[in-house]
């Protein structure tokens, strides 16, 4: 961490897909299109759901371990083409989950520094935030284009460095085991959310500091976790 870290600042770092934005339908459609473009068997929706949060190349490797090298690269490219073609055709914007704007208001009013660490690419991250006019709320935006994918801790550490916040004064919020493992690898406390894409049993296996069913519960969870 940087030498000028302030012990007074506190940060909340959010995952994007499945935590702030309900994008599963868009991810599933793009992944189906990518596999179909190569004449490959399309993974079932439940399998696609389990890889949300990983970087795109890692997600495809998990869905199709045989897709190595150039084939993996073609699938990544086809995914992006399908995703952005649908976006350009005006098929809608992935909605925010209930309570997102209200919780951002509360955290901002309480003096928290806010950041995002996502397996999404930089373009997709910025588009998602700008479509809901919330990009300005975040002091750091970390994507799969900026660091190794989750659960590697690099992007979370980069977010805290950019925010000027020590790990002990930060909390990672996410809906997948990859978010929680990244937090553990960075020595950052974590809060799991149950409205996303991994089942609560999977989330519990990563031993987060708290599990919440609504953003209304986040305030109390942060009060319990962070130093007074």
WOHU-V368969 format. One record per backbone hydrogen bond with DSSP energy under -1.0 kcal/mol. CO is the residue of the C=O (numbers start at 0). NH is the residue of the N-H. E is the energy in kcal/mol with one decimal. If there is no record, write none. Layout:
co=CO nh=NH e=E
co=CO nh=NH e=E
This chain:
co=1 nh=4 e=-1.1
co=9 nh=112 e=-3.1
co=10 nh=170 e=-1.5
co=11 nh=114 e=-2.0
co=12 nh=172 e=-3.1
co=13 nh=116 e=-2.4
co=15 nh=18 e=-1.9
co=15 nh=19 e=-2.4
co=15 nh=20 e=-2.1
co=19 nh=96 e=-2.3
co=20 nh=17 e=-3.1
co=20 nh=22 e=-1.3
co=22 nh=26 e=-2.1
co=23 nh=27 e=-2.9
co=24 nh=28 e=-2.0
co=25 nh=29 e=-2.0
co=26 nh=30 e=-2.4
co=27 nh=31 e=-2.6
co=28 nh=32 e=-2.2
co=29 nh=33 e=-2.1
co=30 nh=34 e=-2.2
co=31 nh=35 e=-2.5
co=32 nh=36 e=-1.9
co=34 nh=39 e=-2.5
co=35 nh=38 e=-1.6
co=43 nh=47 e=-1.9
co=44 nh=48 e=-2.5
co=45 nh=49 e=-1.0
co=47 nh=50 e=-1.1
co=50 nh=53 e=-2.0
co=54 nh=58 e=-2.6
co=55 nh=59 e=-2.3
co=56 nh=60 e=-1.9
co=57 nh=61 e=-2.0
co=58 nh=62 e=-2.1
co=59 nh=63 e=-2.8
co=63 nh=66 e=-2.5
co=65 nh=67 e=-1.6
co=67 nh=70 e=-1.5
co=68 nh=72 e=-2.0
co=69 nh=73 e=-2.5
co=70 nh=74 e=-2.3
co=71 nh=75 e=-2.4
co=72 nh=76 e=-2.4
co=73 nh=77 e=-2.7
co=74 nh=78 e=-2.5
co=75 nh=79 e=-2.2
co=76 nh=80 e=-2.4
co=77 nh=81 e=-2.6
co=78 nh=82 e=-2.8
co=79 nh=83 e=-2.7
co=80 nh=84 e=-2.1
co=81 nh=85 e=-2.0
co=82 nh=86 e=-1.7
co=83 nh=87 e=-2.5
co=84 nh=88 e=-1.6
co=85 nh=90 e=-1.7
co=86 nh=89 e=-1.6
co=94 nh=21 e=-3.1
co=96 nh=99 e=-1.6
co=98 nh=102 e=-2.3
co=99 nh=103 e=-2.3
co=100 nh=104 e=-2.0
co=101 nh=105 e=-2.2
co=102 nh=106 e=-2.6
co=103 nh=107 e=-2.4
co=104 nh=108 e=-2.4
co=105 nh=109 e=-1.7
co=106 nh=111 e=-2.4
co=107 nh=110 e=-1.4
co=112 nh=11 e=-2.3
co=113 nh=138 e=-2.9
co=114 nh=13 e=-2.9
co=115 nh=141 e=-2.8
co=119 nh=143 e=-2.6
co=120 nh=124 e=-2.3
co=121 nh=125 e=-2.5
co=122 nh=126 e=-2.4
co=123 nh=127 e=-2.2
co=124 nh=128 e=-2.1
co=125 nh=129 e=-2.9
co=126 nh=130 e=-2.2
co=128 nh=133 e=-2.3
co=129 nh=132 e=-1.0
co=133 nh=136 e=-1.6
co=134 nh=137 e=-1.7
co=139 nh=115 e=-2.1
co=141 nh=117 e=-2.4
co=142 nh=145 e=-1.7
co=148 nh=151 e=-1.7
co=152 nh=156 e=-2.5
co=153 nh=157 e=-2.8
co=154 nh=158 e=-2.0
co=155 nh=159 e=-2.1
co=156 nh=160 e=-2.5
co=157 nh=161 e=-2.5
co=158 nh=162 e=-2.0
co=159 nh=163 e=-1.5
co=159 nh=164 e=-2.1
co=163 nh=5 e=-1.5
co=165 nh=168 e=-1.6
co=166 nh=169 e=-1.6
co=168 nh=10 e=-2.0
co=170 nh=12 e=-2.9
co=171 nh=190 e=-2.8
co=172 nh=14 e=-2.1
co=173 nh=192 e=-2.1
co=174 nh=197 e=-1.1
co=175 nh=179 e=-1.5
co=176 nh=180 e=-2.7
co=177 nh=181 e=-2.1
co=178 nh=182 e=-2.2
co=179 nh=183 e=-2.3
co=180 nh=184 e=-2.5
co=181 nh=185 e=-1.3
co=182 nh=187 e=-2.9
co=183 nh=186 e=-1.2
co=188 nh=171 e=-2.5
co=189 nh=208 e=-1.5
co=190 nh=173 e=-2.1
co=191 nh=211 e=-2.8
co=198 nh=202 e=-2.0
co=199 nh=203 e=-2.7
co=200 nh=204 e=-1.3
co=202 nh=205 e=-1.4
co=203 nh=206 e=-1.9
co=209 nh=191 e=-2.7
co=211 nh=193 e=-1.9
co=213 nh=216 e=-1.6
co=214 nh=217 e=-1.3
co=216 nh=220 e=-1.7
co=217 nh=221 e=-2.7
co=218 nh=222 e=-2.0
co=219 nh=223 e=-1.6
co=220 nh=224 e=-1.7
co=221 nh=225 e=-2.6
